[in-house]
Amino acid sequence: MEPTAHSQQNESTASSTETAEDLAFELNAAVRDNSIKGVLDLLERGADVNSKAGGGWTPLQSAVQANNEDLVWLLLDKGACPYARKDNGGTAFTEAAIVGNVNILELLLDHGLNINDHDNNGFTAFMEAAWYGREEALKFLYSKGANVNLRRAVSEERAKLHKGGATALMDACREGHFSAVKTLVQEMGADVNICDNRGRNALIHALKKGCAKESYKSAVSIGHFLLDCGVDVNRKDECGKTALILAVEMQSPDLVEALLEKGEIDIDDADEEGNTALMVAVEKNDCNIAKLLCEKGARTDDGNLIAVANRKRAHNMACLLRHYNAKFVPENPEDWEPKSKRWRDQLKNLYKIYRLMIGNLKIFQCIEQRIHNTSQGGIYLGLHSGTEVAVRISLSTEGDKEKRFFEQCCNCEHLMKLFSFEKARGYMYLCFPLWEKNLEEHLQEPEDQMDYKDGLRMIFQALRELHSLGFAHQDLHPRNFFIDLGGKIYLADFDNRRTLIEGKKELVNSDLEALGRLMLYVLTRGKKPLQQVSVEDLAADSPDYNEALDLVNSLVSHDERGLEGLSKHPFFWSKQTRFRFLKSIWNKIKVLHNEKDVFQGPNVAESFPYPWWTKEIDRMVLNIMEKPRKAKPYTNDVTDLLRLIRNLDEHPNIRISNRIGDHAEYFLKLFPALTIYVYNSLHQNPKYSHLADIQVPSL
């Protein structure tokens, strides 16, 4: 805000020893002392009405925090900025919601504040009102258009840590404001089943603080209310604790019974440390809840419950457990070591903890065990009959479709294959061989030593295999290619983007274009995001530069050879294969009536890249090859260069070999664009395209 002439005059009359910082400090203190006279005096002496104190607090924000409406009016009248933010991004508007003053909220809204504006942590005024249980403020803000189901917005970095995403209802539940919770749900339609970025819903938030004495009563009341509203009882907190486990920790038998009566809960589900609800009850020596759980069918045959009861000298608990067939379980000294290096710690934890088996599968759905995110849900670590697997979970009907597709991949070398599956309680558990990294993660590692040509060979084959099954992938992103411990690459489609081709060439062409981008991404080692990489990023001094550039352009332009033909492209050839190809061409064309016609057909678009090759080659080599046999001089024509390569290699000369070393290395380095020029010239000339056929190793 620009200072007015009046303020400039006041500033000039202020004491010469008073700095702007001094005045700001005094103004803030006067506001916090609710001294209107002191505030007016300091403003007359030149204090900046928008100056900031510690934490970025402005006088207006301090006045709002003090709930002083008169000061708020005064400061706004003196030019206070209602949009100013503290260091944490909070405004006077969010402060007004915290104190619950509807008059101040309305006044600030009249100054143009956005009702859903949020601070750096994603808190809106509506969320703050819910957190502090300010019902009148909640009702006012809702009437003015506040989004009741808005989830807490956080930065991308914080979202990756699973922070944020909470709603006002979760805040009211967490802080135990039962009346506000009822208002949010019954009058404003708050969704009880929205989850935050850690997968927690309102019920989990309500029970998190329930163990504290001062929060117990409200947590129980909110819990019962949410159960009556149809809340999902199978959500977990960030430690894998279900609502049932949290209710047991609270030692609330009423809430435990209410949860069990829902009939939708897995009574034997465990947290990330392997503790079930019954184990928690035994640990807390709560016989009433333990008896209730046992009566409802909680398993007593795992978890060493008797040992825990004995350690606590809980004789009655031990008797209760034995009545329900619990046995003492000796400690297992076995030290199991997983094969996976990346997932070692998570797998060892999974191996140690108690989990109810799903057929032959042991799995724990928690963030720590989640290894991949998809639009269809997470993929988790698992142990199937002791084998390390990656597990995709879906409803049985959807899982059956997925299973049928993956069964088609059983004979494919580079498509993700199904290892095994299990069905339980309406869900399908698809198990896949465990991978170490996806392609995106692998290329981001500084120690990446991937043979890019070999990697692309596997990627090309994977897409060929998928097309042969009649599907286009439609999402060829590096995160959809997975690399196992041996370095083998597999293509997966966990987001279900694949589409039946059914004669639609545009779907195949779309995959080819995406493959071209992916190829550039691999060749540039993932230094740029997939959608930003271009041919300009290729290293021009790479020995495969010309072949790579041609292959990418062929993919993007939907070359008629298709993926099958392009899989035999010279890019994939070794140096010796390329040199052998160049030698063989002269042998094939020398018997023609006019060998030069091969490279001068009407469809040959490229011009010979080395029109003065005789000046580029080592002069001694050319002299030796021409003089002894008094052979026809070599001209700058491409056919003569091929004749020289063939003659030199078929009739080796020790002086030349000593001079240039390995023939293939020398010629391919001196004429790096020769192979692709000859190859394309033949393919573009229908009369001679068959001459380009060469036996190369299968992809």
Disulfide bonds with the S-S distance in Angstrom:
none
